[in-house]
């Protein structure tokens, strides 16, 4: 991260570079003695400061879990549509796998194969949206319960 700019009750506002000098905003909510940090990305219709995102960050902070929320480049520019894939590569699987390898035992991931950004899966996957959401929630809870 480049530099903190503002500190508030919902976290510290940061800025970091994502590609060729392009900077995006992020907010780090870091409760005392946080036992983990959950990276929380917004959906296409709302930014990192959306009330739902803030509520999730606050709820996790109450439970001793830090959160890092960030803006996608298109939201930073106040554009109405998501960026083409070349700009929104922050969450591409190869980049995440490289980060996971560096973090080792301190990190884990549960891939939801075929799911899109709204956790919708095509019928050919053999699963429905409710099953995928259940898998997502169970995985997150299992991960949180396993934290020291």
Secondary structure in CASP SS format (residue, H / E / C, confidence):
PFRMAT SS
TARGET T0000
AUTHOR 0000-0000-0000
METHOD secondary structure of the structure
MODEL  1
X C 1.00
X C 1.00
X E 1.00
X E 1.00
X E 1.00
X E 1.00
X E 1.00
X E 1.00
X C 1.00
X C 1.00
X E 1.00
X E 1.00
X E 1.00
X E 1.00
X E 1.00
X E 1.00
X E 1.00
X E 1.00
X E 1.00
X C 1.00
X C 1.00
X E 1.00
X E 1.00
X E 1.00
X E 1.00
X E 1.00
X E 1.00
X E 1.00
X E 1.00
X C 1.00
X C 1.00
X C 1.00
X C 1.00
X C 1.00
X C 1.00
X E 1.00
X E 1.00
X E 1.00
X E 1.00
X E 1.00
X E 1.00
X C 1.00
X C 1.00
X C 1.00
X C 1.00
X C 1.00
X C 1.00
X C 1.00
X C 1.00
X C 1.00
X H 1.00
X H 1.00
X H 1.00
X H 1.00
X H 1.00
X H 1.00
X H 1.00
X H 1.00
X H 1.00
X H 1.00
X H 1.00
X H 1.00
X C 1.00
X C 1.00
X E 1.00
X E 1.00
X E 1.00
X E 1.00
X E 1.00
X E 1.00
X C 1.00
X C 1.00
X H 1.00
X H 1.00
X H 1.00
X H 1.00
X C 1.00
X C 1.00
X C 1.00
X C 1.00
X C 1.00
X C 1.00
X C 1.00
X C 1.00
X C 1.00
X C 1.00
X C 1.00
X C 1.00
X H 1.00
X H 1.00
X H 1.00
X C 1.00
X H 1.00
X H 1.00
X H 1.00
X H 1.00
X H 1.00
X H 1.00
X H 1.00
X H 1.00
X H 1.00
X H 1.00
X H 1.00
X H 1.00
X H 1.00
X H 1.00
X C 1.00
X C 1.00
X C 1.00
X C 1.00
X C 1.00
X C 1.00
X C 1.00
X C 1.00
X C 1.00
X C 1.00
X C 1.00
X C 1.00
X C 1.00
X C 1.00
X C 1.00
X C 1.00
X H 1.00
X H 1.00
X H 1.00
X C 1.00
X C 1.00
X C 1.00
X H 1.00
X H 1.00
X H 1.00
X H 1.00
X H 1.00
X H 1.00
X H 1.00
X H 1.00
X H 1.00
X H 1.00
X H 1.00
X H 1.00
X H 1.00
X H 1.00
X H 1.00
X H 1.00
X H 1.00
X C 1.00
X C 1.00
X C 1.00
END
